[in-house]
């Protein structure tokens, strides 16, 4: 680059020789040489970290930096996670990760069956929460203790675990039953306003209620939850910052790579799960498969549904197919960095 | 209540009126809700089913519910459908992968061909809701029941309902354990059932296989069944297999899809395979936000 003839550009691009694969950390050194055979003078040295994919140590640093640099509310990555099947086939599982700055973000738990009118699926939840930046389906829902599914095109009205919204326990909450998702081994996510989102093992406290917003009944043995939505908190390595994220499979049948994905999140800085067992990370799984629902907004656009499983779609009047709508969601509102 | 749908055609100044009966969907939904509430009420038949201990007892109670007075349509229904009347795949209704089955079966909801009125259609709906609900939980007894029914070639009417209205067996199979572990699936049982039944039974199995495979890391076992379909002669089964297919079935199955694209004489089947192959996983990367 001949700086004598041009102003310093606002952007610098770095081209690698061959395929770049992996995280690189070092110095980007700018040197000046007055003449072709003159002496090189170092004029500037910048720390440079190139982050490639989830699993890199500074993945969440890079996401945080991206949002701050672009003054963006979210950072969205598509990641293909390699895994090997039981028969030895090398496969890939696609994940989409939506990240927000923890300090700028608050969460709300949404129940859709015990309100008028009901909200049918992720599309209506998004429509009713137009200020949200991210909406995602929640915990494990059911119709009654006797039969899990509501009648066709109906809506579940209970959920395993406690739902608190506006500081009040919602009637959909189910506790004390036989479901393992109602036990103390289940996990919950909570929020008491901006910058307070937390994820931990246990039952959401209700005597008294201490959270403004909370949803329980989640799972933390992530290795067995490949086709589920994951909700987590990543820590940056060098900065005292955290990133809240939701990570969903690309489709309702995307399977595999759960153990691999969990390890990559751990390597990238998702810490140990508070109250959890050894090896568990601060990332928990909700209801997956056809329950998957995800909406998020890109800068300057409305909240848009990106993933909609079968339990968010009315089945055009076909009775008895077991298709129904679920009744719990999480929405996130986040501020721009500046 | 019946609505009359009138299609008025004008041909050379001659007014011809055709009439086709339709059923009132909102009324059906309300009646299904009503029947469902009775079934799930305290002391109701679903509670009895839940109290059954052994798998045999559960299957016996389940069959009793299906045939019970609450869902008595079965006896009346038997006078309506025959397998010859309704092909597994109506090629004229195939327009692509999206809504493949809904497009195939929408007529069921829009006509009174399988039910004489809304009451009977609601009873059908309750039966298939129950089957779907128990199937979704993926219990062993329900698996045995489904595979037995799929092979019972004398049970045409129930099997037609199963084919039309049930899919995604084992959708919530993981909900028994918070650690997400699922019970082992005996895939040989599925393969044997598939090999030992007719096309209708195979279609039922194909519609219920994929979700279970995705939930239990069983795509490779499911691929064995899909390969037997693609090595066979039935374009209808191939269409159903593609509609319920997934790239996780592996390279051999994808090669069969490609072979259809390149060599099949069936344009609609070729279309389905093309669309399935086009559903590539997206590249990794950043979405500008």
Interface residues (C-beta under 8 A of the other chain):
Chain A: X53 X66 X67 X70 X72 X73 X74 X75 X76 X77 X78 X79 X80 X85 X86 X87 X89 X91 X92 X94 X140 X143 X144 X146 X147 X148 X149 X150 X151 X152 X153 X154 X179 X180 X181 X183 X185 X186 X219 X221 X222 X223 X224 X225 X226 X227 X250 X253 X254 X255 X256 X285 X289 X290 X298 X299 X310 X315 X316 X317 X318 X319 X320 X321 X322
Chain B: X25 X28 X29 X32 X33 X36 X39 X40 X44 X46 X47 X50 X102 X105 X106 X108 X109 X110 X121 X122 X124 X125 X126 X127 X128 X129 X130 X131 X132 X133 X135 X136 X137 X161 X165 X166 X167 X168 X171 X172 X174 X175 X176 X177 X178 X179 X180 X181 X182 X210 X211 X213 X214 X215 X217 X219 X220 X246 X248 X250 X251 X281 X282 X283 X284 X285 X286 X287 X288 X289
